[in-house]
Every structure is written in structure tokens, then in C-alpha cells.
Amino acid sequence: MSAARRECPLPAFFHFDFFPNFIIVTQRLSSAKAGVVVIGCCVGITGIGFTIPSLILLSGAIVLLFLLLLAGAYDKRPLNQIFFLEADTHDIPNAPDNLCHWTLYNYCDSRDGKNYNCRPNNAAYPLLPQRNFGTETNIPRDFIRSPGRYFYLSRFLYAFYVIDLFFALLALFAALLATCFRVAGYFAAAASVFGLFCMSFSAAIMTACYVLGQRAFRDDGRFARVGAKAFAFTWTCVVLFFLSGLMLALGLLKKRRNTDRTHPSRTRYSGLASRMRGSRHSPIDSGCAEKEYISGVGGGHGNKQSSYERLGRSGTGLGSRGASGDASSQRRLNTEYQPNNPPMVVN
């Protein structure tokens, strides 16, 4: 039971001896103060660690990424409130009469600042008005001069959002396992770091693409603005990935320090010291030297150091090969220097 509790430690409020004291405290406090105590315990006063906050942060990032990826696919709240660019297209053929909203799947009309009457869904929908509306009449000039820039930036954005969602789900699943397995914590931290890089790249692509589109419409004398919710959700995901990776890294460091305190023999320095002691005193050499010493005492050579003992001790300074001992050389030494026939020592 103790070993299982060390591998997967439980928070203090899960231990049986915690509940009687907690009941007494809650009975003496008012309901508001008891709620504060419960919230304090859940936040981490009782040592809940860094895994739970990282799970909450990753869950928030996953929810925001789903909202970004589904915006424009349905005309229902809250998805109809998310768009990436709003621009005036009143005199462009085949375009909405007043304002147009661009999403990752299509373009929509605007009604009360929300998406309305969205066109058929098409994943990775490009921000390219001449292609969206099928005409170059009254299209802002920057879209005509640099069509590839807007086309590829808006298309790659959808792919990177999908990659971000994959890393977020992977990190969440690994963080759940990290409550009991340290190896899963390393996977969760690595997935959060990779997700942070991809999410930062997605935010940079989105900002560059739609800010340039906003500038192109404004340079043509039209009203345009970027979608506040889409930008806020994207950059919030960047912050959530960063904080979750930081929490997971701090949790791993804390577990490592706790392990070093409870198991000092498993630390890096103690392991190095044990290997050094093993290299200085080989088991084979020390055993043979002890045997020779005992035989020498029985034969009247207790005050003299045998040549076999000197040879065995000198062999320990030959590096790693001498420390480990060669089996053939040990057998040869045993045959040459028998305990019954000790070598003669000249006084």
C-alpha cells in the first residue's frame, strides 16, 4: 500500500484522517467561510500539485479551438458570433449588399454583427475576394496584385488549427495519465511545447493574413475590421498552451525533487559515487585478496604482503577493464599462486 501511494500520491483531502478535521472545521465556520476553505483546498493548499491546473488550461484551449474550427459551419450561437474579417462589399458583384464576414469555411452576410445566410461549407476557405465572388470588379487592388499571399496564408491557417487541436488533445490525455505515471508527464510537457510552437505559428499566420486584408479594404476606402473574438480566442490559446507547459514542467521538477529526498540512493550523484567505489574495489580482486590474506595468516605470513595481493591490488588501477577483471587472467593467477604454496618473500 505504501509503494502504491508513493507511485500515485493522493491529495491530502482524499486521506481518511483528513475528513474528521474537515467536518469539525466546516461545522464551526459559516457557509461562506466553509466555501472558502473548500476552494482553497481545491486550488492547492493541500498539495494538489500542478497537474490539475494544466488539465484545466488544456481543456480551455481545446474548447476555444473547437469554437474556432466550427465557426461559420453553423449559424447558431455562439458560433455565429465568430468571424475573422468584416468588410464593406456593397458595390462588388455577387457579394453581400452591406457587410461580409469571412470564416474558415465560407463567407456570410452580416446581421446585428453576427453571421447570417452563410454560403455552403468549404474547409480552408481562402480570403480572396475575386475568387470568392467570381469577379475582379471593384475588388481592392492589393488582392489583385498579391493573390498568392492571401490565398496560402488563409489556407494554411485551417491546417495549423487542426494540428493545434491534435497536440492539445494529446497533451490532455497524457496529463491525465501523468497523475500516476511520471513518463506520461514528460509526454504531456513535450506535447504542450510542440502545441505552443504550432499555436504561435497559427496566431502569427492569422494576424498577418487578416490584418493585411483589413488594410487592403481600408486603402480602397471601405470599412473593414478584424474579428475580435477570433483574434482573442487564438491568442488566448497561445497563452493557455504556454501556461500548461509551464505547469507540467514545474510538476515534473517537483516530483523529481521529492524522489531525490525520499530515495537519495537513486540520485545522480549517489549513483556516480557508487560506480566510482565499484571501480576502485572490484568484487573479484577484493575477494581474491581476502582469501590470500587469510591463507597467509594460517601459513605464518601474516606480517608479509604476498605478491598475489600486490598484483591484485595493482590491477585495480588499469581503468574500467582492470576494474571489472578479466576472467581468463584471474584463472591464470589462481593457478600460479595457490594458497598452499605461497610465494617466497625476501626480507
C-alpha positions in Angstrom: 0.0 0.0 0.0 2.8 2.4 0.8 4.6 1.7 -2.5 1.3 2.3 -4.4 0.8 5.5 -2.5 4.3 6.7 -3.4 3.8 6.0 -7.1 0.4 7.8 -7.3 0.1 10.2 -4.3 -3.3 11.4 -3.4 -4.1 14.9 -2.3 -4.5 15.4 1.4 -8.3 15.8 1.3 -8.5 12.2 -0.1 -6.8 10.7 3.0 -9.2 9.3 5.6 -7.6 11.2 8.5 -8.5 14.5 6.8 -12.2 14.1 6.8 -12.9 14.3 10.6 -10.9 17.5 11.0 -12.6 19.0 7.9 -16.0 18.2 9.2 -15.2 19.9 12.5 -13.9 23.0 10.8 -16.9 23.3 8.5 -19.3 22.9 11.4 -17.7 25.8 13.3 -17.5 28.1 10.2 -20.3 29.7 8.4 -21.3 28.5 5.0 -19.4 31.3 3.2 -16.2 30.6 5.1 -16.6 26.8 4.6 -16.9 27.5 0.8 -13.6 29.5 1.0 -12.0 26.5 2.8 -13.2 24.1 0.1 -12.0 26.4 -2.7 -8.6 26.8 -1.0 -8.2 23.0 -0.7 -9.1 22.5 -4.4 -6.8 25.3 -5.5 -3.7 23.6 -4.0 -3.3 24.5 -0.3 -3.3 20.8 0.5 -0.7 20.0 -2.2 -2.8 19.1 -5.2 0.1 19.8 -7.4 0.5 21.3 -10.9 -1.3 18.6 -12.9 -4.9 19.8 -12.2 -4.2 23.4 -13.3 -2.6 22.1 -16.5 -5.6 19.9 -17.2 -7.9 23.0 -16.8 -5.8 25.1 -19.1 -5.6 22.4 -21.8 -9.3 21.9 -21.6 -9.9 25.6 -22.1 -7.6 25.6 -25.1 -9.4 22.6 -26.6 -12.8 24.4 -26.2 -11.5 27.6 -27.9 -10.0 25.6 -30.8 -13.3 23.8 -31.4 -15.1 27.1 -31.5 -12.6 28.5 -34.0 -12.8 25.4 -36.2 -16.6 25.3 -36.2 -17.2 29.0 -36.6 -19.1 29.5 -39.9 -20.1 25.9 -40.2 -23.4 26.6 -38.3 -25.5 29.7 -38.0 -26.2 29.1 -34.3 -24.9 30.8 -31.1 -22.2 31.1 -30.2 -20.6 30.0 -33.5 -22.4 32.8 -35.4 -20.6 35.4 -33.4 -17.1 34.3 -34.5 -15.6 35.6 -37.8 -12.1 36.6 -38.9 -12.8 39.7 -41.1 -15.7 42.0 -41.7 -15.6 44.3 -44.7 -17.8 46.5 -46.8 -18.7 44.9 -50.1 -21.8 46.8 -51.2 -20.8 47.6 -54.8 -19.0 44.3 -55.6 -21.0 41.9 -57.9 -22.2 38.7 -56.3 -21.1 39.9 -52.8 -23.3 40.8 -49.9 -25.0 44.2 -50.2 -23.7 45.6 -46.9 -21.1 43.8 -44.9 -19.4 40.5 -45.5 -18.0 38.1 -42.8 -15.2 35.7 -43.7 -14.8 32.4 -41.7 -12.7 29.3 -42.2 -15.5 27.6 -44.2 -17.3 30.4 -46.2 -18.4 34.0 -46.3 -21.6 35.2 -44.7 -23.9 38.2 -44.6 -23.9 40.3 -41.5 -27.0 40.9 -39.3 -26.6 42.6 -36.0 -22.9 41.9 -36.1 -23.4 38.1 -36.5 -23.0 35.6 -39.3 -26.2 35.2 -41.3 -27.0 33.4 -44.5 -23.6 31.6 -44.8 -22.7 30.0 -48.1 -22.0 26.3 -48.5 -19.2 25.0 -46.3 -15.8 24.5 -47.8 -12.9 23.8 -45.4 -9.8 26.0 -45.5 -11.8 28.7 -47.3 -9.4 31.3 -48.8 -9.5 35.0 -48.2 -9.5 36.1 -51.8 -12.5 38.3 -52.9 -12.0 37.9 -56.6 -12.2 34.1 -56.2 -14.9 34.2 -53.6 -17.2 36.4 -55.6 -16.1 35.3 -59.1 -15.2 38.8 -60.3 -12.5 41.4 -60.2 -14.8 44.4 -60.4 -14.3 46.9 -57.5 -12.0 44.4 -55.8 -9.3 46.1 -53.7 -6.1 46.4 -55.6 -3.9 44.6 -53.1 -5.8 41.4 -53.6 -5.3 41.7 -57.4 -1.6 42.4 -57.0 -0.7 39.7 -54.5 -3.3 36.9 -54.7 -1.0 34.1 -53.6 -0.1 35.8 -50.3 -3.8 35.9 -49.1 -4.6 32.5 -50.6 -1.8 30.5 -49.0 -1.9 32.3 -45.6 -5.7 31.7 -45.2 -5.5 28.1 -46.4 -2.6 27.1 -44.1 -4.3 28.6 -41.2 -7.0 25.9 -41.2 -4.4 23.1 -41.3 -2.5 24.6 -38.4 -5.6 24.9 -36.3 -6.2 21.2 -36.8 -2.6 20.4 -35.7 -3.0 22.6 -32.7 -6.1 20.7 -31.7 -4.3 17.4 -32.1 -1.5 18.4 -29.8 -3.9 19.8 -27.2 -5.8 16.5 -27.1 -2.6 14.6 -26.9 -1.3 16.7 -24.1 -4.6 16.5 -22.2 -4.7 12.7 -22.4 -1.0 12.4 -21.3 -1.6 14.9 -18.5 -4.4 12.6 -17.2 -2.0 9.7 -17.1 0.7 11.9 -15.5 -1.2 11.8 -12.2 0.1 8.3 -11.7 3.0 7.8 -14.2 5.9 10.2 -14.5 6.7 9.1 -18.0 3.3 10.4 -19.1 4.2 13.7 -17.6 7.2 14.0 -19.9 4.9 13.3 -22.9 2.4 15.8 -21.8 5.0 18.5 -21.4 6.5 17.7 -24.8 3.1 17.8 -26.4 2.3 21.2 -24.8 5.6 22.6 -26.0 5.0 21.4 -29.6 1.5 22.7 -29.4 2.8 26.1 -28.2 5.0 26.4 -31.2 2.3 25.4 -33.6 -0.3 27.6 -31.9 2.1 30.6 -32.0 2.7 30.0 -35.7 -1.1 29.8 -36.3 -1.6 33.1 -34.4 1.1 34.7 -36.5 -0.4 33.5 -39.8 -3.9 34.6 -38.8 -2.8 38.0 -37.7 -0.7 38.6 -40.8 -3.4 37.4 -43.2 -6.5 39.2 -41.9 -4.7 42.4 -40.8 -3.4 42.7 -44.4 -6.9 42.1 -45.7 -8.3 44.8 -43.4 -5.6 47.2 -44.6 -6.4 46.3 -48.3 -10.1 47.2 -47.8 -9.3 50.4 -45.9 -6.8 51.5 -48.6 -9.7 51.2 -51.1 -11.8 53.5 -49.0 -14.0 50.7 -47.5 -14.9 49.9 -43.9 -13.1 46.8 -42.5 -12.3 45.3 -39.2 -10.9 42.0 -37.9 -13.0 39.7 -35.8 -12.3 40.5 -32.2 -13.5 37.1 -30.9 -11.5 35.0 -33.4 -8.3 37.0 -32.6 -8.9 36.9 -28.8 -9.6 33.1 -28.9 -6.5 32.4 -30.9 -4.1 34.4 -28.8 -5.7 33.1 -25.6 -4.9 29.6 -26.8 -1.2 30.6 -27.1 -1.2 31.8 -23.5 -3.0 28.6 -22.3 -0.5 26.4 -24.1 2.4 28.3 -22.5 0.9 28.1 -19.0 0.0 24.4 -19.3 3.5 23.6 -20.5 5.0 25.6 -17.6 2.7 23.9 -15.1 3.7 20.4 -16.4 7.4 21.3 -16.3 7.1 22.6 -12.7 5.2 19.4 -11.7 8.0 17.2 -13.1 10.6 19.2 -11.3 8.7 18.9 -8.1 8.3 15.2 -8.5 12.0 14.8 -9.2 12.9 16.7 -6.0 10.5 14.7 -3.9 12.0 11.5 -5.3 15.5 12.7 -4.6 14.5 13.4 -1.0 12.7 10.1 -0.3 15.2 8.0 -2.3 18.6 9.6 -2.0 20.3 6.5 -3.4 18.6 7.0 -6.7 20.0 10.4 -7.3 22.6 11.2 -10.0 25.4 12.0 -7.6 25.0 8.9 -5.4 24.8 6.7 -8.5 28.1 8.2 -9.7 29.7 7.7 -6.3 28.6 4.0 -6.2 30.1 3.4 -9.6 33.4 5.1 -8.6 33.5 2.9 -5.5 32.9 -0.2 -7.6 35.7 0.8 -10.0 38.2 1.3 -7.1 37.3 -2.0 -5.3 36.5 -4.7 -7.8 34.5 -7.6 -6.3 36.8 -10.2 -7.9 40.0 -8.5 -6.7 38.8 -7.9 -3.2 37.6 -11.4 -2.8 40.9 -12.9 -4.0 42.9 -10.6 -1.8 40.9 -11.5 1.2 41.3 -15.2 0.5 45.1 -14.9 0.1 45.3 -12.8 3.3 43.5 -15.5 5.3 45.7 -18.2 3.9 48.8 -16.2 4.6 47.9 -15.8 8.2 47.4 -19.6 8.5 50.8 -20.2 6.9 52.7 -17.8 9.1 52.9 -15.0 6.6 50.5 -12.6 8.4 53.1 -9.8 8.6 54.1 -10.0 4.9 52.2 -8.8 1.9 52.0 -11.6 -0.7 52.9 -10.8 -4.3 49.5 -12.1 -5.4 47.8 -9.5 -3.1 50.1 -6.7 -4.5 49.3 -7.9 -8.1 45.6 -8.0 -7.4 45.6 -4.5 -6.0 47.7 -3.1 -8.7 45.3 -4.4 -11.3 42.5 -2.2 -9.9 44.2 0.9 -11.4 44.1 -0.2 -15.0 40.8 1.6 -15.8 37.4 0.1 -16.5 38.8 -3.1 -17.9 41.1 -3.7 -14.9 38.3 -2.8 -12.5 35.9 -5.3 -13.9 38.6 -8.0 -14.1 39.3 -10.4 -16.9 38.1 -14.0 -16.2 41.0 -15.6 -18.0 43.6 -13.6 -16.2 42.0 -14.4 -12.8 42.0 -18.1 -13.6 45.7 -17.9 -14.6 46.6 -16.1 -11.4 44.7 -18.6 -9.3 46.7 -21.5 -10.9 50.1 -19.8 -10.5 49.6 -18.6 -6.9 47.9 -21.3 -4.8 47.2 -20.6 -1.2 49.0 -23.8 -0.2 52.2 -22.7 -1.9 52.7 -19.0 -1.1 55.5 -17.3 -2.9 58.7 -16.6 -1.1 59.2 -13.1 0.1 62.7 -11.8 0.5 63.3 -9.9 3.7 
